[in-house]
Amino acid sequence: MTAVVAVDYPGVTTVAPRAVRRIVAQAAREVAGVGADVHVDARMFADRAALEVRLPITYPAPVDRVADACRAHLVRRTGELTGLAVTAVDIVVTELTTETVAGRRIR
């Protein structure tokens, strides 16, 4: 069996901006203290992205720590999942929420 080398199949992989926005929103929800209603805007370049993330933070989590943890997590996860380098992550805290995500009701 022979190994297939990437050079044998040249080409470009493109990740759609909508896919990047959805990946980033889901990654933000993975961070403890981030609420469910996350909105993302991504400015795409050839091999990099700049992100603006609007997120709720659950009270009484410390806003600065959650935002810093979220920023670091987004840079790492976006790179892992898309192959894009993240050049900037601007975070806007839209609300402090005490709501928890309601699960499905079992009868």
Phi and psi restraints in degrees (range 20) as a CNS / XPLOR table:
assign (resid 1 and name C) (resid 2 and name N)
       (resid 2 and name CA) (resid 2 and name C) 1.0 -104.9 20.0 2
assign (resid 2 and name N) (resid 2 and name CA)
       (resid 2 and name C) (resid 3 and name N) 1.0 149.6 20.0 2
assign (resid 2 and name C) (resid 3 and name N)
       (resid 3 and name CA) (resid 3 and name C) 1.0 -82.6 20.0 2
assign (resid 3 and name N) (resid 3 and name CA)
       (resid 3 and name C) (resid 4 and name N) 1.0 142.4 20.0 2
assign (resid 3 and name C) (resid 4 and name N)
       (resid 4 and name CA) (resid 4 and name C) 1.0 -94.8 20.0 2
assign (resid 4 and name N) (resid 4 and name CA)
       (resid 4 and name C) (resid 5 and name N) 1.0 123.6 20.0 2
assign (resid 4 and name C) (resid 5 and name N)
       (resid 5 and name CA) (resid 5 and name C) 1.0 -99.5 20.0 2
assign (resid 5 and name N) (resid 5 and name CA)
       (resid 5 and name C) (resid 6 and name N) 1.0 141.5 20.0 2
assign (resid 5 and name C) (resid 6 and name N)
       (resid 6 and name CA) (resid 6 and name C) 1.0 -58.5 20.0 2
assign (resid 6 and name N) (resid 6 and name CA)
       (resid 6 and name C) (resid 7 and name N) 1.0 -27.2 20.0 2
assign (resid 6 and name C) (resid 7 and name N)
       (resid 7 and name CA) (resid 7 and name C) 1.0 -65.0 20.0 2
assign (resid 7 and name N) (resid 7 and name CA)
       (resid 7 and name C) (resid 8 and name N) 1.0 -26.9 20.0 2
assign (resid 7 and name C) (resid 8 and name N)
       (resid 8 and name CA) (resid 8 and name C) 1.0 -66.4 20.0 2
assign (resid 8 and name N) (resid 8 and name CA)
       (resid 8 and name C) (resid 9 and name N) 1.0 -24.2 20.0 2
assign (resid 8 and name C) (resid 9 and name N)
       (resid 9 and name CA) (resid 9 and name C) 1.0 -126.9 20.0 2
assign (resid 9 and name N) (resid 9 and name CA)
       (resid 9 and name C) (resid 10 and name N) 1.0 76.7 20.0 2
assign (resid 9 and name C) (resid 10 and name N)
       (resid 10 and name CA) (resid 10 and name C) 1.0 -68.5 20.0 2
assign (resid 10 and name N) (resid 10 and name CA)
       (resid 10 and name C) (resid 11 and name N) 1.0 152.0 20.0 2
assign (resid 10 and name C) (resid 11 and name N)
       (resid 11 and name CA) (resid 11 and name C) 1.0 166.4 20.0 2
assign (resid 11 and name N) (resid 11 and name CA)
       (resid 11 and name C) (resid 12 and name N) 1.0 -175.6 20.0 2
assign (resid 11 and name C) (resid 12 and name N)
       (resid 12 and name CA) (resid 12 and name C) 1.0 -128.0 20.0 2
assign (resid 12 and name N) (resid 12 and name CA)
       (resid 12 and name C) (resid 13 and name N) 1.0 135.2 20.0 2
assign (resid 12 and name C) (resid 13 and name N)
       (resid 13 and name CA) (resid 13 and name C) 1.0 -101.4 20.0 2
assign (resid 13 and name N) (resid 13 and name CA)
       (resid 13 and name C) (resid 14 and name N) 1.0 126.6 20.0 2
assign (resid 13 and name C) (resid 14 and name N)
       (resid 14 and name CA) (resid 14 and name C) 1.0 -117.3 20.0 2
assign (resid 14 and name N) (resid 14 and name CA)
       (resid 14 and name C) (resid 15 and name N) 1.0 131.3 20.0 2
assign (resid 14 and name C) (resid 15 and name N)
       (resid 15 and name CA) (resid 15 and name C) 1.0 -104.5 20.0 2
assign (resid 15 and name N) (resid 15 and name CA)
       (resid 15 and name C) (resid 16 and name N) 1.0 123.4 20.0 2
assign (resid 15 and name C) (resid 16 and name N)
       (resid 16 and name CA) (resid 16 and name C) 1.0 -65.0 20.0 2
assign (resid 16 and name N) (resid 16 and name CA)
       (resid 16 and name C) (resid 17 and name N) 1.0 145.4 20.0 2
assign (resid 16 and name C) (resid 17 and name N)
       (resid 17 and name CA) (resid 17 and name C) 1.0 -55.4 20.0 2
assign (resid 17 and name N) (resid 17 and name CA)
       (resid 17 and name C) (resid 18 and name N) 1.0 -38.0 20.0 2
assign (resid 17 and name C) (resid 18 and name N)
       (resid 18 and name CA) (resid 18 and name C) 1.0 -62.3 20.0 2
assign (resid 18 and name N) (resid 18 and name CA)
       (resid 18 and name C) (resid 19 and name N) 1.0 -40.5 20.0 2
assign (resid 18 and name C) (resid 19 and name N)
       (resid 19 and name CA) (resid 19 and name C) 1.0 -64.7 20.0 2
assign (resid 19 and name N) (resid 19 and name CA)
       (resid 19 and name C) (resid 20 and name N) 1.0 -41.0 20.0 2
assign (resid 19 and name C) (resid 20 and name N)
       (resid 20 and name CA) (resid 20 and name C) 1.0 -62.9 20.0 2
assign (resid 20 and name N) (resid 20 and name CA)
       (resid 20 and name C) (resid 21 and name N) 1.0 -44.1 20.0 2
assign (resid 20 and name C) (resid 21 and name N)
       (resid 21 and name CA) (resid 21 and name C) 1.0 -59.5 20.0 2
assign (resid 21 and name N) (resid 21 and name CA)
       (resid 21 and name C) (resid 22 and name N) 1.0 -43.1 20.0 2
assign (resid 21 and name C) (resid 22 and name N)
       (resid 22 and name CA) (resid 22 and name C) 1.0 -68.9 20.0 2
assign (resid 22 and name N) (resid 22 and name CA)
       (resid 22 and name C) (resid 23 and name N) 1.0 -39.4 20.0 2
assign (resid 22 and name C) (resid 23 and name N)
       (resid 23 and name CA) (resid 23 and name C) 1.0 -63.3 20.0 2
assign (resid 23 and name N) (resid 23 and name CA)
       (resid 23 and name C) (resid 24 and name N) 1.0 -45.2 20.0 2
assign (resid 23 and name C) (resid 24 and name N)
       (resid 24 and name CA) (resid 24 and name C) 1.0 -65.6 20.0 2
assign (resid 24 and name N) (resid 24 and name CA)
       (resid 24 and name C) (resid 25 and name N) 1.0 -42.3 20.0 2
assign (resid 24 and name C) (resid 25 and name N)
       (resid 25 and name CA) (resid 25 and name C) 1.0 -61.6 20.0 2
assign (resid 25 and name N) (resid 25 and name CA)
       (resid 25 and name C) (resid 26 and name N) 1.0 -43.7 20.0 2
assign (resid 25 and name C) (resid 26 and name N)
       (resid 26 and name CA) (resid 26 and name C) 1.0 -66.4 20.0 2
assign (resid 26 and name N) (resid 26 and name CA)
       (resid 26 and name C) (resid 27 and name N) 1.0 -40.6 20.0 2
assign (resid 26 and name C) (resid 27 and name N)
       (resid 27 and name CA) (resid 27 and name C) 1.0 -63.0 20.0 2
assign (resid 27 and name N) (resid 27 and name CA)
       (resid 27 and name C) (resid 28 and name N) 1.0 -37.4 20.0 2
assign (resid 27 and name C) (resid 28 and name N)
       (resid 28 and name CA) (resid 28 and name C) 1.0 -63.7 20.0 2
assign (resid 28 and name N) (resid 28 and name CA)
       (resid 28 and name C) (resid 29 and name N) 1.0 -37.6 20.0 2
assign (resid 28 and name C) (resid 29 and name N)
       (resid 29 and name CA) (resid 29 and name C) 1.0 -68.1 20.0 2
assign (resid 29 and name N) (resid 29 and name CA)
       (resid 29 and name C) (resid 30 and name N) 1.0 -16.7 20.0 2
assign (resid 29 and name C) (resid 30 and name N)
       (resid 30 and name CA) (resid 30 and name C) 1.0 -73.9 20.0 2
assign (resid 30 and name N) (resid 30 and name CA)
       (resid 30 and name C) (resid 31 and name N) 1.0 -16.0 20.0 2
assign (resid 30 and name C) (resid 31 and name N)
       (resid 31 and name CA) (resid 31 and name C) 1.0 -84.4 20.0 2
assign (resid 31 and name N) (resid 31 and name CA)
       (resid 31 and name C) (resid 32 and name N) 1.0 131.5 20.0 2
assign (resid 31 and name C) (resid 32 and name N)
       (resid 32 and name CA) (resid 32 and name C) 1.0 -62.5 20.0 2
assign (resid 32 and name N) (resid 32 and name CA)
       (resid 32 and name C) (resid 33 and name N) 1.0 131.6 20.0 2
assign (resid 32 and name C) (resid 33 and name N)
       (resid 33 and name CA) (resid 33 and name C) 1.0 99.5 20.0 2
assign (resid 33 and name N) (resid 33 and name CA)
       (resid 33 and name C) (resid 34 and name N) 1.0 -7.0 20.0 2
assign (resid 33 and name C) (resid 34 and name N)
       (resid 34 and name CA) (resid 34 and name C) 1.0 -96.4 20.0 2
assign (resid 34 and name N) (resid 34 and name CA)
       (resid 34 and name C) (resid 35 and name N) 1.0 131.4 20.0 2
assign (resid 34 and name C) (resid 35 and name N)
       (resid 35 and name CA) (resid 35 and name C) 1.0 -76.1 20.0 2
assign (resid 35 and name N) (resid 35 and name CA)
       (resid 35 and name C) (resid 36 and name N) 1.0 -179.2 20.0 2
assign (resid 35 and name C) (resid 36 and name N)
       (resid 36 and name CA) (resid 36 and name C) 1.0 -83.5 20.0 2
assign (resid 36 and name N) (resid 36 and name CA)
       (resid 36 and name C) (resid 37 and name N) 1.0 -24.2 20.0 2
assign (resid 36 and name C) (resid 37 and name N)
       (resid 37 and name CA) (resid 37 and name C) 1.0 -90.6 20.0 2
assign (resid 37 and name N) (resid 37 and name CA)
       (resid 37 and name C) (resid 38 and name N) 1.0 71.0 20.0 2
assign (resid 37 and name C) (resid 38 and name N)
       (resid 38 and name CA) (resid 38 and name C) 1.0 -95.4 20.0 2
assign (resid 38 and name N) (resid 38 and name CA)
       (resid 38 and name C) (resid 39 and name N) 1.0 135.0 20.0 2
assign (resid 38 and name C) (resid 39 and name N)
       (resid 39 and name CA) (resid 39 and name C) 1.0 -123.3 20.0 2
assign (resid 39 and name N) (resid 39 and name CA)
       (resid 39 and name C) (resid 40 and name N) 1.0 137.9 20.0 2
assign (resid 39 and name C) (resid 40 and name N)
       (resid 40 and name CA) (resid 40 and name C) 1.0 -130.2 20.0 2
assign (resid 40 and name N) (resid 40 and name CA)
       (resid 40 and name C) (resid 41 and name N) 1.0 139.6 20.0 2
assign (resid 40 and name C) (resid 41 and name N)
       (resid 41 and name CA) (resid 41 and name C) 1.0 -121.6 20.0 2
assign (resid 41 and name N) (resid 41 and name CA)
       (resid 41 and name C) (resid 42 and name N) 1.0 130.1 20.0 2
assign (resid 41 and name C) (resid 42 and name N)
       (resid 42 and name CA) (resid 42 and name C) 1.0 -122.1 20.0 2
assign (resid 42 and name N) (resid 42 and name CA)
       (resid 42 and name C) (resid 43 and name N) 1.0 125.6 20.0 2
assign (resid 42 and name C) (resid 43 and name N)
       (resid 43 and name CA) (resid 43 and name C) 1.0 -96.6 20.0 2
assign (resid 43 and name N) (resid 43 and name CA)
       (resid 43 and name C) (resid 44 and name N) 1.0 118.8 20.0 2
assign (resid 43 and name C) (resid 44 and name N)
       (resid 44 and name CA) (resid 44 and name C) 1.0 -100.5 20.0 2
assign (resid 44 and name N) (resid 44 and name CA)
       (resid 44 and name C) (resid 45 and name N) 1.0 140.9 20.0 2
assign (resid 44 and name C) (resid 45 and name N)
       (resid 45 and name CA) (resid 45 and name C) 1.0 -126.0 20.0 2
assign (resid 45 and name N) (resid 45 and name CA)
       (resid 45 and name C) (resid 46 and name N) 1.0 -175.0 20.0 2
assign (resid 45 and name C) (resid 46 and name N)
       (resid 46 and name CA) (resid 46 and name C) 1.0 -52.7 20.0 2
assign (resid 46 and name N) (resid 46 and name CA)
       (resid 46 and name C) (resid 47 and name N) 1.0 -56.5 20.0 2
assign (resid 46 and name C) (resid 47 and name N)
       (resid 47 and name CA) (resid 47 and name C) 1.0 -129.2 20.0 2
assign (resid 47 and name N) (resid 47 and name CA)
       (resid 47 and name C) (resid 48 and name N) 1.0 21.6 20.0 2
assign (resid 47 and name C) (resid 48 and name N)
       (resid 48 and name CA) (resid 48 and name C) 1.0 -148.5 20.0 2
assign (resid 48 and name N) (resid 48 and name CA)
       (resid 48 and name C) (resid 49 and name N) 1.0 166.1 20.0 2
assign (resid 48 and name C) (resid 49 and name N)
       (resid 49 and name CA) (resid 49 and name C) 1.0 -143.4 20.0 2
assign (resid 49 and name N) (resid 49 and name CA)
       (resid 49 and name C) (resid 50 and name N) 1.0 147.5 20.0 2
assign (resid 49 and name C) (resid 50 and name N)
       (resid 50 and name CA) (resid 50 and name C) 1.0 -116.6 20.0 2
assign (resid 50 and name N) (resid 50 and name CA)
       (resid 50 and name C) (resid 51 and name N) 1.0 132.2 20.0 2
assign (resid 50 and name C) (resid 51 and name N)
       (resid 51 and name CA) (resid 51 and name C) 1.0 -115.9 20.0 2
assign (resid 51 and name N) (resid 51 and name CA)
       (resid 51 and name C) (resid 52 and name N) 1.0 141.6 20.0 2
assign (resid 51 and name C) (resid 52 and name N)
       (resid 52 and name CA) (resid 52 and name C) 1.0 -121.0 20.0 2
assign (resid 52 and name N) (resid 52 and name CA)
       (resid 52 and name C) (resid 53 and name N) 1.0 119.9 20.0 2
assign (resid 52 and name C) (resid 53 and name N)
       (resid 53 and name CA) (resid 53 and name C) 1.0 -118.9 20.0 2
assign (resid 53 and name N) (resid 53 and name CA)
       (resid 53 and name C) (resid 54 and name N) 1.0 126.6 20.0 2
assign (resid 53 and name C) (resid 54 and name N)
       (resid 54 and name CA) (resid 54 and name C) 1.0 -110.0 20.0 2
assign (resid 54 and name N) (resid 54 and name CA)
       (resid 54 and name C) (resid 55 and name N) 1.0 119.5 20.0 2
assign (resid 54 and name C) (resid 55 and name N)
       (resid 55 and name CA) (resid 55 and name C) 1.0 -141.8 20.0 2
assign (resid 55 and name N) (resid 55 and name CA)
       (resid 55 and name C) (resid 56 and name N) 1.0 149.6 20.0 2
assign (resid 55 and name C) (resid 56 and name N)
       (resid 56 and name CA) (resid 56 and name C) 1.0 -88.3 20.0 2
assign (resid 56 and name N) (resid 56 and name CA)
       (resid 56 and name C) (resid 57 and name N) 1.0 147.6 20.0 2
assign (resid 56 and name C) (resid 57 and name N)
       (resid 57 and name CA) (resid 57 and name C) 1.0 -117.5 20.0 2
assign (resid 57 and name N) (resid 57 and name CA)
       (resid 57 and name C) (resid 58 and name N) 1.0 135.8 20.0 2
assign (resid 57 and name C) (resid 58 and name N)
       (resid 58 and name CA) (resid 58 and name C) 1.0 -77.7 20.0 2
assign (resid 58 and name N) (resid 58 and name CA)
       (resid 58 and name C) (resid 59 and name N) 1.0 131.5 20.0 2
assign (resid 58 and name C) (resid 59 and name N)
       (resid 59 and name CA) (resid 59 and name C) 1.0 -75.4 20.0 2
assign (resid 59 and name N) (resid 59 and name CA)
       (resid 59 and name C) (resid 60 and name N) 1.0 138.0 20.0 2
assign (resid 59 and name C) (resid 60 and name N)
       (resid 60 and name CA) (resid 60 and name C) 1.0 -103.0 20.0 2
assign (resid 60 and name N) (resid 60 and name CA)
       (resid 60 and name C) (resid 61 and name N) 1.0 32.6 20.0 2
assign (resid 60 and name C) (resid 61 and name N)
       (resid 61 and name CA) (resid 61 and name C) 1.0 -62.1 20.0 2
assign (resid 61 and name N) (resid 61 and name CA)
       (resid 61 and name C) (resid 62 and name N) 1.0 141.5 20.0 2
assign (resid 61 and name C) (resid 62 and name N)
       (resid 62 and name CA) (resid 62 and name C) 1.0 -69.1 20.0 2
assign (resid 62 and name N) (resid 62 and name CA)
       (resid 62 and name C) (resid 63 and name N) 1.0 120.6 20.0 2
assign (resid 62 and name C) (resid 63 and name N)
       (resid 63 and name CA) (resid 63 and name C) 1.0 -58.6 20.0 2
assign (resid 63 and name N) (resid 63 and name CA)
       (resid 63 and name C) (resid 64 and name N) 1.0 -47.1 20.0 2
assign (resid 63 and name C) (resid 64 and name N)
       (resid 64 and name CA) (resid 64 and name C) 1.0 -64.6 20.0 2
assign (resid 64 and name N) (resid 64 and name CA)
       (resid 64 and name C) (resid 65 and name N) 1.0 -39.6 20.0 2
assign (resid 64 and name C) (resid 65 and name N)
       (resid 65 and name CA) (resid 65 and name C) 1.0 -69.2 20.0 2
assign (resid 65 and name N) (resid 65 and name CA)
       (resid 65 and name C) (resid 66 and name N) 1.0 -40.8 20.0 2
assign (resid 65 and name C) (resid 66 and name N)
       (resid 66 and name CA) (resid 66 and name C) 1.0 -65.9 20.0 2
assign (resid 66 and name N) (resid 66 and name CA)
       (resid 66 and name C) (resid 67 and name N) 1.0 -42.4 20.0 2
assign (resid 66 and name C) (resid 67 and name N)
       (resid 67 and name CA) (resid 67 and name C) 1.0 -64.0 20.0 2
assign (resid 67 and name N) (resid 67 and name CA)
       (resid 67 and name C) (resid 68 and name N) 1.0 -43.0 20.0 2
assign (resid 67 and name C) (resid 68 and name N)
       (resid 68 and name CA) (resid 68 and name C) 1.0 -64.5 20.0 2
assign (resid 68 and name N) (resid 68 and name CA)
       (resid 68 and name C) (resid 69 and name N) 1.0 -43.6 20.0 2
assign (resid 68 and name C) (resid 69 and name N)
       (resid 69 and name CA) (resid 69 and name C) 1.0 -64.2 20.0 2
assign (resid 69 and name N) (resid 69 and name CA)
       (resid 69 and name C) (resid 70 and name N) 1.0 -40.1 20.0 2
assign (resid 69 and name C) (resid 70 and name N)
       (resid 70 and name CA) (resid 70 and name C) 1.0 -64.8 20.0 2
assign (resid 70 and name N) (resid 70 and name CA)
       (resid 70 and name C) (resid 71 and name N) 1.0 -44.6 20.0 2
assign (resid 70 and name C) (resid 71 and name N)
       (resid 71 and name CA) (resid 71 and name C) 1.0 -59.3 20.0 2
assign (resid 71 and name N) (resid 71 and name CA)
       (resid 71 and name C) (resid 72 and name N) 1.0 -48.9 20.0 2
assign (resid 71 and name C) (resid 72 and name N)
       (resid 72 and name CA) (resid 72 and name C) 1.0 -63.0 20.0 2
assign (resid 72 and name N) (resid 72 and name CA)
       (resid 72 and name C) (resid 73 and name N) 1.0 -41.6 20.0 2
assign (resid 72 and name C) (resid 73 and name N)
       (resid 73 and name CA) (resid 73 and name C) 1.0 -65.0 20.0 2
assign (resid 73 and name N) (resid 73 and name CA)
       (resid 73 and name C) (resid 74 and name N) 1.0 -40.5 20.0 2
assign (resid 73 and name C) (resid 74 and name N)
       (resid 74 and name CA) (resid 74 and name C) 1.0 -66.1 20.0 2
assign (resid 74 and name N) (resid 74 and name CA)
       (resid 74 and name C) (resid 75 and name N) 1.0 -39.7 20.0 2
assign (resid 74 and name C) (resid 75 and name N)
       (resid 75 and name CA) (resid 75 and name C) 1.0 -62.1 20.0 2
assign (resid 75 and name N) (resid 75 and name CA)
       (resid 75 and name C) (resid 76 and name N) 1.0 -46.2 20.0 2
assign (resid 75 and name C) (resid 76 and name N)
       (resid 76 and name CA) (resid 76 and name C) 1.0 -67.6 20.0 2
assign (resid 76 and name N) (resid 76 and name CA)
       (resid 76 and name C) (resid 77 and name N) 1.0 -51.5 20.0 2
assign (resid 76 and name C) (resid 77 and name N)
       (resid 77 and name CA) (resid 77 and name C) 1.0 -67.8 20.0 2
assign (resid 77 and name N) (resid 77 and name CA)
       (resid 77 and name C) (resid 78 and name N) 1.0 -38.7 20.0 2
assign (resid 77 and name C) (resid 78 and name N)
       (resid 78 and name CA) (resid 78 and name C) 1.0 -63.3 20.0 2
assign (resid 78 and name N) (resid 78 and name CA)
       (resid 78 and name C) (resid 79 and name N) 1.0 -41.6 20.0 2
assign (resid 78 and name C) (resid 79 and name N)
       (resid 79 and name CA) (resid 79 and name C) 1.0 -64.0 20.0 2
assign (resid 79 and name N) (resid 79 and name CA)
       (resid 79 and name C) (resid 80 and name N) 1.0 -43.0 20.0 2
assign (resid 79 and name C) (resid 80 and name N)
       (resid 80 and name CA) (resid 80 and name C) 1.0 -62.3 20.0 2
assign (resid 80 and name N) (resid 80 and name CA)
       (resid 80 and name C) (resid 81 and name N) 1.0 -46.0 20.0 2
assign (resid 80 and name C) (resid 81 and name N)
       (resid 81 and name CA) (resid 81 and name C) 1.0 -85.9 20.0 2
assign (resid 81 and name N) (resid 81 and name CA)
       (resid 81 and name C) (resid 82 and name N) 1.0 -25.7 20.0 2
assign (resid 81 and name C) (resid 82 and name N)
       (resid 82 and name CA) (resid 82 and name C) 1.0 -116.7 20.0 2
assign (resid 82 and name N) (resid 82 and name CA)
       (resid 82 and name C) (resid 83 and name N) 1.0 -20.5 20.0 2
assign (resid 82 and name C) (resid 83 and name N)
       (resid 83 and name CA) (resid 83 and name C) 1.0 82.0 20.0 2
assign (resid 83 and name N) (resid 83 and name CA)
       (resid 83 and name C) (resid 84 and name N) 1.0 3.0 20.0 2
assign (resid 83 and name C) (resid 84 and name N)
       (resid 84 and name CA) (resid 84 and name C) 1.0 -88.9 20.0 2
assign (resid 84 and name N) (resid 84 and name CA)
       (resid 84 and name C) (resid 85 and name N) 1.0 142.6 20.0 2
assign (resid 84 and name C) (resid 85 and name N)
       (resid 85 and name CA) (resid 85 and name C) 1.0 -83.7 20.0 2
assign (resid 85 and name N) (resid 85 and name CA)
       (resid 85 and name C) (resid 86 and name N) 1.0 133.0 20.0 2
assign (resid 85 and name C) (resid 86 and name N)
       (resid 86 and name CA) (resid 86 and name C) 1.0 -95.3 20.0 2
assign (resid 86 and name N) (resid 86 and name CA)
       (resid 86 and name C) (resid 87 and name N) 1.0 118.1 20.0 2
assign (resid 86 and name C) (resid 87 and name N)
       (resid 87 and name CA) (resid 87 and name C) 1.0 -89.9 20.0 2
assign (resid 87 and name N) (resid 87 and name CA)
       (resid 87 and name C) (resid 88 and name N) 1.0 -26.1 20.0 2
assign (resid 87 and name C) (resid 88 and name N)
       (resid 88 and name CA) (resid 88 and name C) 1.0 -156.6 20.0 2
assign (resid 88 and name N) (resid 88 and name CA)
       (resid 88 and name C) (resid 89 and name N) 1.0 143.3 20.0 2
assign (resid 88 and name C) (resid 89 and name N)
       (resid 89 and name CA) (resid 89 and name C) 1.0 -131.2 20.0 2
assign (resid 89 and name N) (resid 89 and name CA)
       (resid 89 and name C) (resid 90 and name N) 1.0 104.9 20.0 2
assign (resid 89 and name C) (resid 90 and name N)
       (resid 90 and name CA) (resid 90 and name C) 1.0 -95.1 20.0 2
assign (resid 90 and name N) (resid 90 and name CA)
       (resid 90 and name C) (resid 91 and name N) 1.0 126.1 20.0 2
assign (resid 90 and name C) (resid 91 and name N)
       (resid 91 and name CA) (resid 91 and name C) 1.0 -113.5 20.0 2
assign (resid 91 and name N) (resid 91 and name CA)
       (resid 91 and name C) (resid 92 and name N) 1.0 129.9 20.0 2
assign (resid 91 and name C) (resid 92 and name N)
       (resid 92 and name CA) (resid 92 and name C) 1.0 -117.3 20.0 2
assign (resid 92 and name N) (resid 92 and name CA)
       (resid 92 and name C) (resid 93 and name N) 1.0 120.6 20.0 2
assign (resid 92 and name C) (resid 93 and name N)
       (resid 93 and name CA) (resid 93 and name C) 1.0 -84.0 20.0 2
assign (resid 93 and name N) (resid 93 and name CA)
       (resid 93 and name C) (resid 94 and name N) 1.0 115.4 20.0 2
assign (resid 93 and name C) (resid 94 and name N)
       (resid 94 and name CA) (resid 94 and name C) 1.0 -87.5 20.0 2
assign (resid 94 and name N) (resid 94 and name CA)
       (resid 94 and name C) (resid 95 and name N) 1.0 -27.5 20.0 2
assign (resid 94 and name C) (resid 95 and name N)
       (resid 95 and name CA) (resid 95 and name C) 1.0 -167.0 20.0 2
assign (resid 95 and name N) (resid 95 and name CA)
       (resid 95 and name C) (resid 96 and name N) 1.0 158.4 20.0 2
assign (resid 95 and name C) (resid 96 and name N)
       (resid 96 and name CA) (resid 96 and name C) 1.0 -102.2 20.0 2
assign (resid 96 and name N) (resid 96 and name CA)
       (resid 96 and name C) (resid 97 and name N) 1.0 124.7 20.0 2
assign (resid 96 and name C) (resid 97 and name N)
       (resid 97 and name CA) (resid 97 and name C) 1.0 -123.4 20.0 2
assign (resid 97 and name N) (resid 97 and name CA)
       (resid 97 and name C) (resid 98 and name N) 1.0 149.0 20.0 2
assign (resid 97 and name C) (resid 98 and name N)
       (resid 98 and name CA) (resid 98 and name C) 1.0 -110.1 20.0 2
assign (resid 98 and name N) (resid 98 and name CA)
       (resid 98 and name C) (resid 99 and name N) 1.0 -1.1 20.0 2
assign (resid 98 and name C) (resid 99 and name N)
       (resid 99 and name CA) (resid 99 and name C) 1.0 -72.6 20.0 2
assign (resid 99 and name N) (resid 99 and name CA)
       (resid 99 and name C) (resid 100 and name N) 1.0 144.7 20.0 2
assign (resid 99 and name C) (resid 100 and name N)
       (resid 100 and name CA) (resid 100 and name C) 1.0 -109.2 20.0 2
assign (resid 100 and name N) (resid 100 and name CA)
       (resid 100 and name C) (resid 101 and name N) 1.0 156.0 20.0 2
assign (resid 100 and name C) (resid 101 and name N)
       (resid 101 and name CA) (resid 101 and name C) 1.0 -73.9 20.0 2
assign (resid 101 and name N) (resid 101 and name CA)
       (resid 101 and name C) (resid 102 and name N) 1.0 122.9 20.0 2
assign (resid 101 and name C) (resid 102 and name N)
       (resid 102 and name CA) (resid 102 and name C) 1.0 -78.9 20.0 2
assign (resid 102 and name N) (resid 102 and name CA)
       (resid 102 and name C) (resid 103 and name N) 1.0 132.7 20.0 2
assign (resid 102 and name C) (resid 103 and name N)
       (resid 103 and name CA) (resid 103 and name C) 1.0 -85.4 20.0 2
assign (resid 103 and name N) (resid 103 and name CA)
       (resid 103 and name C) (resid 104 and name N) 1.0 176.3 20.0 2
assign (resid 103 and name C) (resid 104 and name N)
       (resid 104 and name CA) (resid 104 and name C) 1.0 -67.7 20.0 2
assign (resid 104 and name N) (resid 104 and name CA)
       (resid 104 and name C) (resid 105 and name N) 1.0 145.0 20.0 2
assign (resid 104 and name C) (resid 105 and name N)
       (resid 105 and name CA) (resid 105 and name C) 1.0 -85.3 20.0 2
assign (resid 105 and name N) (resid 105 and name CA)
       (resid 105 and name C) (resid 106 and name N) 1.0 129.8 20.0 2
assign (resid 105 and name C) (resid 106 and name N)
       (resid 106 and name CA) (resid 106 and name C) 1.0 -105.3 20.0 2
assign (resid 106 and name N) (resid 106 and name CA)
       (resid 106 and name C) (resid 107 and name N) 1.0 131.2 20.0 2
